[in-house]
Amino acid sequence: MAITEPPVPSTVEDTGVSRDLLMKLVAKTLQVHGTLAPSQIAREMRLPTGIVLSLLKDLQRLQFVESKGLAGHDMRSEVRYSLGGDGIHFAARANAQSQYVGPAPVSLEAWIAQIRQQTIADDHVTRDALKKQLSHLILPDDIVTLLGPAVNSAKSVLLYGKPGNGKTSIAEAIGNSFSDRIFIPHCFEVGGQIINLFDPTLHTPDEEEESRLVSKPTFDQRWRRCKRPFVLTGGELTLDMLDLSYNAVSRFYEAPIHLKAIGGVFVIDDFGRQRTDPQAVLNRWIVPLERRYDFLTLHTGKKFSVPFDQLAIFSTNIPPDELADPGALRRLYYKIQIPTPSEDDFRVIFRDVAAAAEVPFDSDIFEAFFDRHYANGKAIPAGHHPKYIVDFIKSVCRFKEEDLHMSAELLDGGWSNLTVS
């Protein structure tokens, strides 16, 4: 099903937020940028110029803004506006409530409606698409068969197994498998409070599509057309990162990290290594994972809910039964073990890594190395070992100013740095 574009608003009422909030935002925009033409204010607020003109008319009637003459000398010139009269005090009072300046917010109701309309549950990943994204990894043949239903479930997945065997890379491949472009608002408004959502470090806009629409946008510019977000967090995750962050100085909110992943993939990497007990993390997620919505609270005490529309992936090298009790683990719908590579797979991985690094592969030298360290269960092959050892070879050869080559000494040197006696 095609994702519907948020319609371009024609009137202040179409924006879904109050005229008072938008008038205050115009005043603060003029306070920050000085004298501006309506089209310039419209670009700052991501609103049609007609709506900005309507707001300026109201502000002018209240003697909060005044005209400063034409911006140019041709027929298309615009009248410029700046704060005047009581406008400076009006902007100051608006700033005392919130110092937010930028794109106008959308309403919570509009955002929720868009979430449901572009749900990740409708973006089905095909077997071929998943295989393509996993093609750089050497994995057992049945892994794609296990991952496919989990990915398309839009529920929760636990990837577990020994460290260094590709769990994070698999999660990243899953994120790259989704093809839809969705709409993410710059910010949204709840109870008069502005919550910033769009994050350029996490959201990837479809810039080619957006540049094509500069002259005549086909959708509300308070939204950005983006790839489905892929948000990865690890040992730094704490419970307060899953709540709204209120800046008491600027007086507006930053959305929590999992809210920024709505419509996409949220990965909790190294699960169980956080400073917060994993049982506590899962307890916080019981309602979102089970009922598919989450509750958030403003500093005013007002609570609101949003759909929990994302594929949540927990990745861990801790045995699942050591993470949490069975009741909490039950909320993790799919549990998939990522095995250590077989001896044959380990050889293929090592060859591929060496080839990518332009290190000539010597089968005899490698097999002797494998016999010394891995054969007969001496050590368990891990997927990250080849890259680590090959990187060691490259570093030594570069330091000694030698051509890249494989030797028993170099392989054993890399191995010695992998283990601790």
PEMOPE-V441293 format. One record per pair of residues at least 24 apart in sequence whose ideal C-beta (glycine too) atoms are under 10 Angstrom apart, sorted by the first residue. I is the first residue (numbers start at 0). J is the second residue. Records with the same first field share a line. If there is no record, write none. Layout:
I: J  J
//
This chain:
0: 116  117  118  121  122  179
1: 116  117  179
2: 113  116  117  118  121  122  179  180  181  182  224  262
3: 112  113  116  117  182  218
4: 113  182  212  216  217  218  219  222  224
5: 105  109  110  112  113  116  182  184  217  218  219  220  221  222  224
6: 109  217  218  219
7: 46  47  50  215  216  217  218  219  220  221
8: 46  47  49  50  103  105  109  219  220  221
9: 47  49  50
10: 47  49  50  53
11: 46  49  50  51  53  54  57
12: 50
13: 47  50  219
14: 44  46  47  50  103  104  105  106  109  188  219  221
15: 103  104  105  106  107  108  109  110  112  187  188  219  221
16: 103  104  105  106  107  109  187  188  191  193  221
17: 106  188  191
18: 50  53  54  57
19: 57  93  191
20: 93  96  97  103  104  188  191  193
21: 46  50  51  53  54  57  103  104
22: 53  54  55  57  58  61  63  64  89  93
23: 54  58  63  89  90  92  93  94  96  97  99
24: 54  93  97  99  100  101  102  103  104  193
25: 50  51  54  55  57  58  63  64  80  82  86  90  93  103
26: 54  58  63  64  82  86  87  88  89  90  91  92  93  94  100
27: 82  89  90  91  93  94  96  97  98  99  100  101
28: 90  100  101  103
29: 55  58  63  64  80  81  82  83  86  87  90  100
30: 81  82  86  87  89  90  91  93  94  100
31: 90  94  98  100  101
32: 81  100
33: 67  79  81  82
34: 65  66  67  68  70  79  80  81  82
35: 67  70  77  79  80  81
36: 67  69  70  71  76  77  78  79  80
37: 70  77  78  79  80
38: 70  75  77
39: 70  77  79  80
40: 79  80
41: 103  220
42: 102  220
43: 100  101  102  103
44: 100  101  102  103  104  185  220  221
45: 101  102  103  105  184  185  216  219  220  221  222  223
46: 102  103  219  220  221
47: 216  219  220
48: 77
50: 103
51: 80  103
52: 77  78  80
55: 80
58: 82  83  84  86  89
59: 83  84  86
61: 85  86  89
62: 86  89
63: 87  88  89  90
64: 89  90
94: 249  250
95: 250
96: 191  192  193  250  251
97: 191  192  193  246  249  250  251  252
98: 193  246  248  249  250  251
99: 186  188  192  193  194  195  246  249  250  251  252
100: 249  251
101: 185  186  193  195  197  251
102: 184  185  186  195  197  220  221  222  223
103: 184  185  186  188  193  219  220  221
104: 184  185  186  187  188  189  192  193  194  195  196  221  251
105: 182  184  185  186  187  188  196  219  221  222
106: 184  187  188  189
107: 187  188  189  190  194  303  304  305
108: 187  189
109: 184  187  188  219  221  222
110: 182  183  184  186  187  188  189  194  196  222  261  305  306
111: 187  261  292  303  304  305  306  308
113: 181  182  183  184  219  222  261  262
114: 181  182  183  261  262  305  306  307  308  309
115: 306  308
116: 181  182
117: 179  180  181  182  183  227  261  262  308
118: 153  179  181  261  262  291  306  308  309
119: 150  151  152  153  177  179  181  227  228  260  261  262  263  264  308  309  310
120: 151  152  153  154  291  308  310
121: 151  153  179
122: 150  151  153  176  177  178  179  180  181  227  262  263  310
123: 147  150  151  153  177  178  179
124: 150  151  173  175  176  177  178  310
125: 151  176  178
127: 176
128: 172  175  176  177  178
129: 169  172  173  175  176
130: 172  176
131: 172  175  176
132: 168  169  171  172  173  174  175  176  177
133: 165  168  169  172  173  175  176
134: 172
135: 165  168  172  351  355
136: 164  165  168  169  172  337  340  344  348  351  382
137: 165  340  341  343  344  345  346  347  348  349  350  351  382  385
138: 164  165  168  169  172  337  338  340  344  382
139: 337  338  340  341  344
141: 338
142: 169  335  336  337  338
145: 333  334  335  336  337
146: 172  173  176  333  335  337
147: 173  176
148: 333
149: 173  310  312  332  333  334  335
150: 174  176  177  264  310  312  333
151: 176  310
152: 310  332  333
153: 264  291  307  308  309  310  311  332
154: 288  289  291  309  310  311  330  331  332  333
155: 265  267  281  284  287  288  289  307  309  310  311  312  313  330  331  332  333  334
156: 264  266  310  311  312  313  314  331  332  333  334  335
157: 267  270  311  312  313  314  315  319  322  328  330  331  332  333  334  335  336
158: 266  268  270  312  313  314  315  316  333  334  335  336  337
159: 270  271  313  314  315  316  317  318  319  322  331  334  335  336  337
160: 314  315  316  318  335  336  337  338  339  382
161: 316  336  337  338  339  379  380  381  382
162: 269  315  316  317  339  381  382  383
163: 316  339  380  381  382  383  384  386  387  417
164: 316  336  337  338  339  340  379  380  381  382  383  384
165: 337  338  340  348  381  382  383
166: 266  268  269  270  312  313  314  315  316  335  336  337  382
167: 231  233  266  268  269  312  314
168: 337  382  383
169: 266  312  314  335  337
170: 229  231  264  265  266  267  268  310  312  313  314
171: 229  231  264  266  268  312
173: 229  264  266  310  312
174: 226  227  228  229  230  231  260  263  264  265  266  310  312
175: 226  227  229  264
176: 227  264
177: 226  227  228  229  262  263  264  310
178: 226  227
179: 226  227  262  263
180: 204  205  208  223  224  225  226  227
181: 205  222  223  224  225  226  227  228  261  262  263  308
182: 218  219  221  222  223  224  225  262
183: 222  223  224  225  226  227  228  259  261  262  263
184: 219  221  222  223
185: 220  221  222  223
186: 221  251  252  253  254
187: 221  252  254  258  305
188: 251
189: 243  252  295  297  299  301  302  303  305
190: 297  299  300  301  302  303
191: 297  299  301
192: 243  245  250  251  252  297  298  299  301  303
193: 249  250  251  252
194: 243  244  245  251  252  253  254  255  258  295  297  303
195: 244  246  249  251  252  253  254  259
196: 223  252  253  254  258  259  261
197: 221  222  223  225  254  259
198: 228  230  253  254  256  259
199: 223
200: 230  259
201: 225  228  229  230  231  256  259  260  263
202: 226  227  228  229  230  259  260  262  263
203: 227  228  229
225: 262  263
226: 262  263
227: 260  261  262  263  264  309  310
228: 259  260  261  262  263  264  265  309
229: 260  263  264  265  266  310  312
230: 256  257  258  259  260  261  263  264  265  266  267  309
231: 256  260  264  265  266  267  268  312  314
232: 256  257  260  265  266  267  268  269  270  273
233: 266  267  268  269  270  272  273  314
234: 267  268  269  270  271  272  273  274
235: 269  272  273  274
236: 267  268  269  270  272  273  274  275  280
237: 273  274  275  279  280
238: 273  274  275  276  279  280  282  283
239: 275
240: 273  275
241: 275  280  283  284  287  293  295
242: 283  295  296
243: 295  296  297  298  303
245: 297  298  299
247: 298
250: 298
252: 295  297  298
254: 295  305
255: 293  295
257: 283  284  287  293  307  309  311
258: 293  295  305  307  309
259: 309
260: 307  308  309  310  311
261: 293  305  306  307  308  309
262: 306  308  309  310
263: 308  309  310
264: 309  310  311  312
265: 307  309  310  311  312  313
266: 310  311  312  313  314
267: 311  312  313  314  315
268: 312  313  314  315
269: 313  314  315  316  317
270: 312  313  314  315  316  317  319  322  323  331
271: 313  314  315  316  317  318  319  321  322  323
272: 315  316  317
276: 322  323
277: 313  315  317  321  322  323  327  328
278: 322  323  324  326  327  328
279: 323  327
280: 313  322  323  327
281: 313  322  323  324  326  327  328  329  330  331
282: 323  324  326  327  330
284: 311  313  327  330  331
285: 326  327  329  330
286: 330
287: 311  330
288: 327  329  330  331  332
289: 329  330  332
337: 382
338: 382
339: 379  380  381  382
340: 379  380  381  382  384  385
341: 380
342: 369  373  374  380
343: 380
344: 380  382
345: 369  373  379  380  381  382  384  385
346: 380  385
347: 385
348: 380  381  382  383  384  385  386
349: 380  384  385  386  388  389  405  410
350: 385
351: 385  386  389
352: 382  383  384  385  386  387  388  389  390
353: 385  386  388  389  392  393  403  405
354: 389
355: 386  389
356: 385  386  389  390  392  393  403
357: 389  393  403
358: 388  389  390  392  393  396  402  403  404  405  409
359: 402  403  404  405
360: 389  405
361: 404  405  406  407  410
362: 405
363: 405  407
364: 404  405  406  407  408  409  410
365: 405  407  410
367: 407  410
368: 405  406  407  409  410  411  413  414
369: 410
371: 407  410  411  414
372: 410  411  414  415  417  418
373: 414
378: 414  417  418
381: 417
383: 417
384: 413  414  417
385: 413
387: 413  414  416  417
388: 412  413  414  416  417
389: 413
390: 416
391: 415  416  417
//
